[in-house]
Amino acid sequence: MASAIQEDLLIARPHQSPSRKWRSGFLKRAFDVLASGLGLLMLAPIFGLLAIAIKRDSTGPVFYRGPRLGMGGKTFGILKFRTMREEAASYQGPRVTAEGDPRITPLGKWLRDTKFNELPQLWNVFVGEMSLVGPRPEDPELAEGWPREVRAEVLSVRPGITSPASVLFRDEEKMLSGQLLMETYLGDITPSKLRLDQLYVRHRSFLLDLDVLLWTFLVVLVPSLRDKKPPEEYLFWGPISRLGRKYVNWFIIDTFTTLAAFALVGILLRWLGGPLEVGLVQALAITVGYSILFSAIAAAAGVQNISWANASASEALDLVPPVILAFLTAFGVNLWLGLLPLPVLLGAAVLAFSGYVVTRYRSRLVTGLVTRWVGRRGSALGICEMVLIVGAGETGQFAAWRLSRGKALSNFQVVGFVDDDMFRQGARLNGFRILGQSRDISRLVEEYDIGLIIFAIHKIDRSARKSLLEHCRATGVRVVVWPDMLSMLRGRGRRGFAVEEAVNAEMDRLEIAEIDHLVKWLDSLEDDLHQGDYDAALKHIDLLRTSLQSKYSTKEGTP
């Protein structure tokens, strides 16, 4: 079952502009045509050998073409190597197969285990009925039971040969039993696969497709990985996506920043009348070389793991060691080759560092430098209580900011966040790392000697909230529910004054005895909220609402 944070991820669909959607669709289709065309040409000899083997193994056609739902709900014939006996019983059995299905031929079992039976679908990809990566196409009769909204969303893209769900459920036949085959498939497997398909549709990208293809090859071709399932977040945020978004993007930005820094120094030197005899090719080589040095050192130092959109100003210091090491390396190479005067190299390094900071921050360049030093000093002296914040949203970040300021800084040390968002694992927000997911809370409490857990998640349903709170309290440390202050402030701005006027008017109608009773009730409600017992608080509210409705409907004669 998906966690509450992952369920929120299913609801929130990332917006894509029409131009970006067109570009990604064009790139995906071009890659599909090129890869499937090359695959068909290269695999043609293997297809011929398999065709001969299938004909010798059992009577019947080489290929199986079955009905499947494609993009927009259009039915097409999926192409596979035949793995079942060509007889009436094969068509009368269930529409999904389990391990040990008597309809499967000996060669068919090997084809299914190796996934070679799926290779003819490269033709479906080439003609545009399928894609290399996408939700696996389902039998039209089985898809009739899908929820309406899920069906529309999953069928909004081309189905694929592989998908995140295919990687996680590659041993689907082993999970099915002969007696409860369809019940297990429709009740347990299908909902999970549909959830993963929805995640793919909403977050699809070319880099994600490359990650899924990489995982597919690994789990099929590497024997040691066949029985292991990669974590779900690794499928959607895999090595290629991480490399592209964390390293390649920043390398391109840093290269242009370095080029601008060296160009400014060269222009300044010429303006001052100094000679600078460096050819264009040499200048570009120096720029790219320095960028590679900086990017490699920054990656090794973990700088690219920082979520710079939420980075604190103190994290600007993390850029200093890579810049210094890159400069020292470039200085040594420059002594050997004699390409640039030392002032030019030094000036370019300083300007490049400034550019790196500006491109990453856009603001907040100085704020928070003292915060980190004071916090580390208190932690080193052992006078701070270690705090773990559950939830890295607005409320959690506000709690971390508040506990790292003023008097709280000398009493508390925030060690990091817990958040179930798979795309933020390992990132740093406002100077604090996301250390893991909700399943890691017990381990983190022990590892960091946590004395206080701040619960800062509010946008989840009551049952999920109660379950997560119980999980936090099971650790044995003190748990404090942090109020959703930002929502309160937003509510005050929109309708707070109207609510205040309505409350004052109602208080004028109440008698003194009733006001005393109401104050006691509010105290009880406040205790429930401080304890985090929201179910009890809601019961108090329902009882008061019922009491007031009954009281005033009787007084004013309303039915």
C-alpha positions as CSV (number, residue, x, y, z in Angstrom):
1,M,0.0,0.0,0.0
2,A,1.3,3.4,-0.9
3,S,2.2,5.8,2.0
4,A,0.2,9.0,2.5
5,I,2.9,11.1,0.9
6,Q,2.9,8.9,-2.1
7,E,-0.9,9.0,-2.3
8,D,-0.6,12.8,-2.4
9,L,1.9,12.4,-5.2
10,L,-0.8,10.5,-7.1
11,I,-3.2,13.3,-6.7
12,A,-0.9,16.2,-7.7
13,R,-0.2,16.1,-11.4
14,P,2.8,18.1,-12.5
15,H,2.0,20.7,-15.1
16,Q,3.6,20.5,-18.5
17,S,3.5,23.4,-20.9
18,P,2.2,22.4,-24.4
19,S,5.6,23.1,-25.9
20,R,7.4,21.0,-23.4
21,K,4.9,18.2,-23.8
22,W,5.3,18.3,-27.6
23,R,9.1,18.2,-27.3
24,S,9.1,15.3,-24.9
25,G,6.6,13.4,-27.1
26,F,8.6,14.0,-30.2
27,L,11.9,12.9,-28.5
28,K,10.2,9.8,-27.1
29,R,8.7,8.7,-30.5
30,A,11.9,9.4,-32.3
31,F,13.8,7.2,-29.8
32,D,11.2,4.5,-30.1
33,V,11.4,4.3,-33.9
34,L,15.2,4.4,-34.0
35,A,15.7,1.8,-31.1
36,S,13.0,-0.6,-32.3
37,G,14.2,-0.4,-35.9
38,L,17.7,-1.1,-35.0
39,G,16.5,-3.9,-32.6
40,L,14.5,-5.6,-35.3
41,L,17.5,-5.6,-37.7
42,M,20.0,-6.8,-35.1
43,L,17.7,-9.5,-33.7
44,A,16.5,-10.8,-37.0
45,P,18.8,-13.8,-37.0
46,I,17.8,-14.7,-33.4
47,F,14.1,-14.3,-34.4
48,G,14.7,-16.8,-37.2
49,L,16.3,-19.4,-34.8
50,L,13.5,-19.0,-32.3
51,A,10.9,-19.4,-35.0
52,I,12.5,-22.7,-36.0
53,A,12.7,-23.9,-32.4
54,I,9.0,-23.0,-31.7
55,K,7.8,-24.9,-34.8
56,R,9.8,-27.9,-33.8
57,D,8.7,-27.7,-30.1
58,S,4.9,-27.9,-30.9
59,T,2.5,-27.5,-33.7
60,G,1.0,-24.0,-34.3
61,P,2.0,-20.6,-35.5
62,V,5.3,-18.9,-34.5
63,F,3.6,-15.7,-33.2
64,Y,0.7,-15.0,-30.9
65,R,-1.4,-11.9,-31.5
66,G,-3.8,-11.1,-28.7
67,P,-6.2,-8.1,-28.2
68,R,-4.9,-5.3,-26.0
69,L,-6.0,-1.8,-25.1
70,G,-3.8,0.9,-26.6
71,M,-3.7,4.7,-26.3
72,G,-7.1,6.3,-26.2
73,G,-8.7,2.9,-25.6
74,K,-8.1,1.7,-29.2
75,T,-7.7,-2.1,-29.4
76,F,-4.6,-3.5,-31.2
77,G,-3.0,-6.9,-31.5
78,I,0.0,-7.4,-29.3
79,L,2.7,-9.5,-30.9
80,K,4.6,-12.2,-28.9
81,F,6.3,-15.5,-29.6
82,R,3.8,-18.3,-29.0
83,T,4.4,-20.0,-25.6
84,M,1.2,-22.1,-25.3
85,R,0.0,-25.2,-27.1
86,E,-2.2,-24.5,-30.0
87,E,-5.3,-26.3,-28.8
88,A,-8.8,-25.4,-27.7
89,A,-7.9,-25.7,-24.0
90,S,-5.4,-22.9,-24.3
91,Y,-8.1,-20.4,-25.4
92,Q,-10.6,-21.6,-22.8
93,G,-8.5,-21.1,-19.7
94,P,-8.0,-17.9,-17.6
95,R,-6.7,-14.8,-19.3
96,V,-3.7,-14.6,-17.0
97,T,-1.2,-17.4,-16.4
98,A,0.3,-18.8,-13.2
99,E,3.5,-20.7,-12.7
100,G,3.1,-24.3,-13.8
101,D,0.2,-23.6,-16.2
102,P,-0.2,-26.8,-18.2
103,R,-1.0,-24.8,-21.4
104,I,2.6,-23.6,-21.6
105,T,5.1,-25.6,-23.7
106,P,8.6,-26.5,-22.4
107,L,10.2,-24.0,-24.8
108,G,7.4,-21.5,-23.9
109,K,8.4,-21.6,-20.3
110,W,12.0,-20.7,-21.2
111,L,10.8,-17.9,-23.4
112,R,8.7,-16.5,-20.6
113,D,11.4,-16.8,-18.0
114,T,13.9,-15.0,-20.2
115,K,11.2,-12.5,-21.5
116,F,12.3,-13.4,-25.1
117,N,8.6,-13.9,-25.9
118,E,8.1,-10.1,-25.6
119,L,10.7,-9.2,-28.2
120,P,8.4,-9.2,-31.2
121,Q,6.6,-6.2,-29.6
122,L,9.4,-4.2,-31.1
123,W,7.3,-4.3,-34.3
124,N,4.3,-2.9,-32.3
125,V,6.6,-0.1,-31.2
126,F,8.0,0.6,-34.7
127,V,4.4,1.0,-36.2
128,G,3.3,3.2,-33.3
129,E,1.0,0.9,-31.4
130,M,3.3,0.8,-28.4
131,S,6.3,2.5,-26.9
132,L,9.5,1.0,-25.4
133,V,8.4,2.3,-22.0
134,G,4.8,2.8,-20.8
135,P,2.0,1.1,-18.9
136,R,1.8,-2.6,-19.9
137,P,-1.3,-3.1,-22.2
138,E,-4.1,-5.0,-20.6
139,D,-6.7,-7.4,-22.0
140,P,-9.9,-5.3,-22.9
141,E,-12.2,-7.6,-20.7
142,L,-9.9,-7.3,-17.7
143,A,-9.6,-3.5,-18.1
144,E,-13.4,-3.1,-17.9
145,G,-13.1,-3.3,-14.1
146,W,-10.7,-0.4,-13.8
147,P,-12.0,2.7,-12.1
148,R,-13.1,5.2,-14.7
149,E,-10.6,8.0,-13.9
150,V,-7.7,5.5,-13.7
151,R,-8.7,3.9,-17.0
152,A,-8.7,7.3,-18.8
153,E,-5.3,8.3,-17.3
154,V,-3.5,5.1,-18.0
155,L,-4.8,4.9,-21.6
156,S,-3.8,8.5,-22.3
157,V,-0.3,7.3,-23.4
158,R,1.0,4.5,-25.5
159,P,1.4,1.2,-23.7
160,G,5.0,-0.1,-23.4
161,I,7.1,-3.2,-23.6
162,T,8.3,-2.4,-20.1
163,S,7.4,-0.1,-17.2
164,P,8.1,0.5,-13.5
165,A,5.3,-2.0,-12.7
166,S,6.8,-4.5,-15.1
167,V,10.1,-4.3,-13.2
168,L,8.5,-4.8,-9.8
169,F,6.1,-7.5,-10.9
170,R,8.3,-9.3,-13.3
171,D,7.7,-12.5,-11.2
172,E,3.9,-12.0,-11.4
173,E,3.3,-15.7,-12.5
174,K,5.0,-16.9,-9.3
175,M,2.7,-14.7,-7.2
176,L,-0.4,-16.3,-8.7
177,S,-1.9,-19.6,-7.5
178,G,-4.1,-21.9,-9.6
179,Q,-7.1,-21.8,-7.2
180,L,-7.3,-18.1,-6.5
181,L,-5.6,-16.9,-9.7
182,M,-8.0,-14.3,-10.9
183,E,-8.9,-13.1,-7.4
184,T,-5.3,-12.5,-6.6
185,Y,-4.6,-10.8,-9.9
186,L,-7.6,-8.5,-9.8
187,G,-7.6,-7.8,-6.1
188,D,-4.0,-7.6,-5.1
189,I,-1.7,-7.2,-8.2
190,T,-3.8,-5.0,-10.5
191,P,-4.4,-2.1,-8.0
192,S,-0.7,-1.9,-7.3
193,K,0.3,-2.0,-11.0
194,L,-2.3,0.7,-11.8
195,R,-0.9,2.9,-9.1
196,L,2.6,2.6,-10.5
197,D,1.2,3.2,-14.0
198,Q,-0.4,6.4,-12.8
199,L,2.8,7.5,-11.3
200,Y,4.6,6.9,-14.5
201,V,2.0,8.8,-16.6
202,R,2.2,11.8,-14.4
203,H,6.0,11.9,-14.1
204,R,7.1,10.5,-17.4
205,S,10.2,11.9,-19.0
206,F,12.9,10.8,-21.4
207,L,15.3,10.3,-18.5
208,L,12.7,8.3,-16.6
209,D,12.3,6.1,-19.7
210,L,16.1,5.5,-19.8
211,D,16.1,4.6,-16.1
212,V,13.3,2.0,-16.6
213,L,15.1,0.5,-19.6
214,L,18.3,0.3,-17.5
215,W,16.4,-1.5,-14.7
216,T,14.8,-3.8,-17.1
217,F,18.1,-4.9,-18.6
218,L,19.6,-5.3,-15.2
219,V,16.9,-7.5,-13.7
220,V,16.7,-9.6,-16.8
221,L,20.4,-10.0,-17.6
222,V,22.1,-10.0,-14.2
223,P,21.4,-13.2,-12.4
224,S,22.1,-11.8,-8.9
225,L,19.3,-9.1,-9.4
226,R,16.6,-11.4,-10.7
227,D,15.1,-12.1,-7.3
228,K,15.6,-8.6,-6.0
229,K,13.2,-5.7,-6.3
230,P,14.6,-2.2,-6.5
231,P,13.0,0.3,-4.1
232,E,10.1,2.1,-5.7
233,E,11.7,5.5,-5.5
234,Y,14.8,4.2,-7.3
235,L,12.6,3.3,-10.3
236,F,11.2,6.8,-10.7
237,W,14.4,8.6,-9.5
238,G,17.0,6.2,-10.9
239,P,20.7,6.6,-11.7
240,I,20.2,8.2,-15.2
241,S,17.7,10.8,-13.8
242,R,19.9,11.6,-10.9
243,L,22.9,12.0,-13.2
244,G,21.0,14.1,-15.7
245,R,19.3,16.4,-13.2
246,K,22.0,16.6,-10.5
247,Y,25.2,16.6,-12.5
248,V,24.7,17.1,-16.3
249,N,22.4,20.2,-15.8
250,W,24.8,21.8,-13.4
251,F,27.8,20.9,-15.5
252,I,26.3,22.8,-18.5
253,I,25.4,25.8,-16.3
254,D,28.8,25.8,-14.6
255,T,30.5,25.6,-18.0
256,F,28.8,28.7,-19.2
257,T,29.4,30.5,-15.9
258,T,33.2,29.6,-16.1
259,L,33.3,30.7,-19.8
260,A,31.7,34.1,-18.8
261,A,34.2,34.5,-15.9
262,F,37.3,33.8,-18.2
263,A,35.8,36.1,-20.9
264,L,35.3,38.9,-18.4
265,V,38.8,38.6,-17.2
266,G,40.2,38.6,-20.7
267,I,38.1,41.7,-21.7
268,L,39.2,43.5,-18.6
269,L,42.9,42.7,-19.2
270,R,42.6,43.9,-22.8
271,W,40.9,47.1,-21.7
272,L,43.8,47.7,-19.3
273,G,46.2,47.2,-22.1
274,G,47.7,43.9,-21.0
275,P,48.6,41.2,-23.6
276,L,46.6,38.0,-23.6
277,E,47.7,35.7,-26.4
278,V,45.4,32.7,-26.0
279,G,43.7,31.2,-29.1
280,L,39.9,30.4,-29.2
281,V,40.4,26.7,-29.1
282,Q,42.8,26.9,-26.1
283,A,40.4,29.3,-24.3
284,L,37.5,26.8,-24.7
285,A,39.7,23.9,-23.6
286,I,40.7,25.8,-20.5
287,T,37.1,26.7,-19.7
288,V,35.7,23.2,-20.2
289,G,38.7,21.7,-18.3
290,Y,38.1,24.0,-15.3
291,S,34.3,23.2,-15.4
292,I,35.0,19.5,-15.4
293,L,37.4,19.9,-12.5
294,F,34.9,21.9,-10.5
295,S,31.9,19.6,-11.3
296,A,33.8,16.4,-10.5
297,I,35.1,17.8,-7.2
298,A,31.7,19.2,-6.3
299,A,30.0,15.9,-7.1
300,A,32.5,14.0,-4.9
301,A,31.9,16.5,-2.1
302,G,28.1,16.0,-2.3
303,V,27.4,19.6,-3.3
304,Q,25.0,18.5,-6.1
305,N,22.8,16.7,-3.6
306,I,21.8,20.1,-2.1
307,S,18.3,21.3,-3.1
308,W,19.5,24.8,-3.9
309,A,16.0,26.2,-4.3
310,N,15.7,25.7,-0.5
311,A,19.3,26.0,0.5
312,S,20.4,28.1,3.5
313,A,22.9,30.8,2.9
314,S,25.4,28.9,5.1
315,E,25.6,26.2,2.4
316,A,27.5,28.7,0.1
317,L,30.5,27.5,2.1
318,D,30.1,24.1,0.6
319,L,31.1,25.5,-2.8
320,V,34.5,26.8,-1.5
321,P,36.5,23.6,-1.2
322,P,35.6,22.5,-4.8
323,V,36.6,25.9,-6.1
324,I,39.9,25.9,-4.2
325,L,40.8,22.4,-5.3
326,A,39.9,23.1,-8.9
327,F,42.0,26.3,-8.9
328,L,45.0,24.5,-7.3
329,T,44.8,21.7,-9.9
330,A,44.4,24.2,-12.8
331,F,47.3,26.2,-11.3
332,G,49.6,23.2,-11.4
333,V,48.6,22.3,-15.0
334,N,49.1,26.0,-16.0
335,L,52.6,26.0,-14.5
336,W,53.5,23.1,-16.7
337,L,51.9,24.4,-19.9
338,G,52.2,28.1,-19.3
339,L,48.9,29.0,-20.9
340,L,47.7,31.9,-18.7
341,P,49.2,34.4,-16.3
342,L,48.5,33.7,-12.7
343,P,46.4,36.9,-12.2
344,V,44.1,35.9,-15.0
345,L,43.6,32.4,-13.6
346,L,43.1,33.7,-10.1
347,G,40.7,36.4,-11.2
348,A,38.7,34.0,-13.3
349,A,38.4,31.5,-10.4
350,V,37.1,34.3,-8.1
351,L,34.5,35.4,-10.7
352,A,33.5,31.8,-11.4
353,F,32.9,31.2,-7.7
354,S,30.7,34.3,-7.6
355,G,28.8,33.0,-10.6
356,Y,28.4,29.5,-9.1
357,V,26.8,31.1,-6.0
358,V,24.5,33.4,-7.9
359,T,23.2,30.7,-10.2
360,R,22.5,28.5,-7.3
361,Y,20.9,30.9,-4.9
362,R,19.4,33.9,-6.6
363,S,19.0,35.3,-3.1
364,R,19.8,34.7,0.5
365,L,23.6,34.8,0.1
366,V,24.6,35.7,3.6
367,T,21.7,34.8,5.9
368,G,22.3,31.8,8.2
369,L,26.1,31.7,8.3
370,V,26.1,32.1,12.1
371,T,23.2,29.6,12.5
372,R,25.2,26.6,11.4
373,W,28.2,27.5,13.6
374,V,26.1,28.0,16.7
375,G,24.1,24.8,16.2
376,R,27.2,22.7,15.7
377,R,28.9,24.2,18.7
378,G,25.9,23.3,20.9
379,S,25.8,19.8,19.5
380,A,29.5,19.3,20.1
381,L,29.1,20.3,23.8
382,G,26.2,17.9,24.3
383,I,23.9,20.6,25.6
384,C,21.2,20.3,22.9
385,E,18.3,17.9,22.6
386,M,18.4,16.1,19.2
387,V,15.2,16.8,17.2
388,L,13.8,14.8,14.3
389,I,11.1,16.5,12.1
390,V,8.6,14.2,10.5
391,G,7.4,16.0,7.3
392,A,9.6,18.3,5.1
393,G,6.7,20.5,3.8
394,E,6.1,24.1,4.7
395,T,5.2,23.3,8.3
396,G,8.3,21.1,8.8
397,Q,10.6,23.7,7.3
398,F,9.0,26.4,9.4
399,A,9.6,24.2,12.5
400,A,13.2,23.7,11.5
401,W,13.7,27.4,11.0
402,R,12.1,28.3,14.3
403,L,14.2,25.7,16.3
404,S,17.4,27.0,14.7
405,R,16.8,30.6,15.8
406,G,17.1,32.6,19.1
407,K,16.9,30.8,22.4
408,A,15.7,27.6,20.9
409,L,19.1,27.2,19.2
410,S,20.9,26.7,22.5
411,N,18.4,24.0,23.6
412,F,17.6,22.0,20.4
413,Q,19.6,20.7,17.5
414,V,17.6,19.6,14.4
415,V,19.3,16.6,12.9
416,G,17.1,16.4,9.8
417,F,13.7,15.5,8.2
418,V,11.8,12.4,7.6
419,D,9.6,12.6,4.4
420,D,8.1,9.9,2.2
421,D,8.5,11.9,-1.0
422,M,10.7,9.6,-3.1
423,F,12.1,12.5,-5.2
424,R,13.6,14.3,-2.1
425,Q,15.5,11.5,-0.5
426,G,19.1,12.7,0.4
427,A,18.3,16.3,-0.4
428,R,19.0,19.2,2.0
429,L,16.4,21.8,2.8
430,N,17.4,25.0,4.5
431,G,20.5,23.3,5.8
432,F,18.9,20.1,7.0
433,R,19.0,16.8,5.3
434,I,16.1,14.5,4.5
435,L,17.4,11.4,6.3
436,G,14.9,8.8,5.3
437,Q,11.2,7.9,5.1
438,S,8.6,7.1,7.8
439,R,9.7,3.5,7.9
440,D,13.2,4.7,9.0
441,I,12.0,6.6,12.1
442,S,12.9,4.0,14.7
443,R,16.4,3.5,13.2
444,L,17.0,7.3,13.1
445,V,15.9,7.7,16.7
446,E,18.5,5.2,17.8
447,E,21.2,6.3,15.4
448,Y,21.0,10.1,16.3
449,D,20.0,9.7,19.9
450,I,16.7,11.6,19.2
451,G,15.0,13.1,22.3
452,L,12.2,14.9,20.5
453,I,10.1,14.2,17.4
454,I,8.3,17.1,15.8
455,F,5.3,15.9,13.9
456,A,4.7,18.4,11.1
457,I,2.4,16.7,8.6
458,H,-1.2,17.9,8.3
459,K,-2.4,17.3,4.7
460,I,-3.1,13.6,5.1
461,D,-6.3,11.7,6.1
462,R,-7.1,10.9,9.7
463,S,-6.3,7.2,9.6
464,A,-2.9,7.8,8.0
465,R,-2.2,10.6,10.5
466,K,-3.2,8.4,13.5
467,S,-1.1,5.5,12.2
468,L,2.0,7.7,11.7
469,L,1.6,9.3,15.1
470,E,1.4,5.9,16.8
471,H,4.6,4.8,14.9
472,C,6.4,7.9,16.3
473,R,5.2,7.4,19.8
474,A,6.2,3.7,19.7
475,T,9.9,4.9,19.6
476,G,9.5,5.9,23.3
477,V,10.7,9.5,22.8
478,R,8.6,12.7,23.3
479,V,6.4,13.6,20.3
480,V,5.1,17.1,19.8
481,V,2.6,18.0,17.1
482,W,3.6,21.3,15.4
483,P,0.6,23.4,14.5
484,D,-0.1,24.3,10.8
485,M,0.7,28.0,11.3
486,L,0.9,28.9,7.7
487,S,-2.6,27.6,7.0
488,M,-3.8,29.5,10.0
489,L,-2.2,32.7,8.7
490,R,-3.7,32.1,5.2
491,G,-7.1,31.5,6.8
492,R,-6.8,34.8,8.8
493,G,-5.9,36.7,5.6
494,R,-9.0,35.4,3.7
495,R,-11.7,35.1,6.3
496,G,-10.2,35.5,9.7
497,F,-11.8,38.8,10.5
498,A,-15.3,37.6,9.4
499,V,-14.9,34.5,11.7
500,E,-13.8,36.8,14.6
501,E,-16.9,39.0,14.2
502,A,-19.2,36.0,14.1
503,V,-17.6,34.6,17.2
504,N,-17.9,37.9,19.1
505,A,-21.6,38.2,18.1
506,E,-22.3,34.7,19.3
507,M,-20.5,35.3,22.6
508,D,-22.8,38.3,23.2
509,R,-25.8,36.0,23.0
510,L,-24.4,33.5,25.5
511,E,-25.1,33.7,29.2
512,I,-22.3,33.9,31.8
513,A,-22.8,30.2,32.9
514,E,-22.7,29.1,29.3
515,I,-19.5,31.0,28.7
516,D,-17.9,29.3,31.7
517,H,-18.9,25.9,30.4
518,L,-17.6,26.8,26.9
519,V,-14.2,27.9,28.4
520,K,-13.9,24.5,30.2
521,W,-14.8,22.7,27.0
522,L,-12.1,24.7,25.1
523,D,-9.5,23.8,27.7
524,S,-10.4,20.1,27.2
525,L,-10.2,20.5,23.4
526,E,-6.8,22.2,23.7
527,D,-5.5,19.3,25.9
528,D,-6.6,16.8,23.2
529,L,-4.9,18.8,20.5
530,H,-1.7,19.1,22.5
531,Q,-1.7,15.3,23.0
532,G,-2.2,14.8,19.3
533,D,-5.5,13.0,19.8
534,Y,-7.4,14.5,16.9
535,D,-10.1,11.9,17.0
536,A,-11.1,12.9,20.5
537,A,-10.9,16.6,19.5
538,L,-13.3,16.0,16.6
539,K,-15.7,14.2,18.8
540,H,-15.7,17.2,21.2
541,I,-16.5,19.5,18.2
542,D,-19.3,17.2,17.0
543,L,-20.8,17.1,20.5
544,L,-20.7,20.9,20.8
545,R,-22.2,21.4,17.4
546,T,-25.0,19.1,18.1
547,S,-25.6,20.7,21.5
548,L,-25.6,24.3,20.0
549,Q,-27.9,23.3,17.1
550,S,-30.3,21.7,19.5
551,K,-30.2,24.6,22.0
552,Y,-30.8,27.4,19.5
553,S,-33.2,25.6,17.3
554,T,-35.4,25.1,20.4
555,K,-35.0,28.7,21.6
556,E,-35.8,30.3,18.2
557,G,-38.5,27.8,17.2
558,T,-36.7,26.5,14.2
559,P,-37.7,23.0,13.1
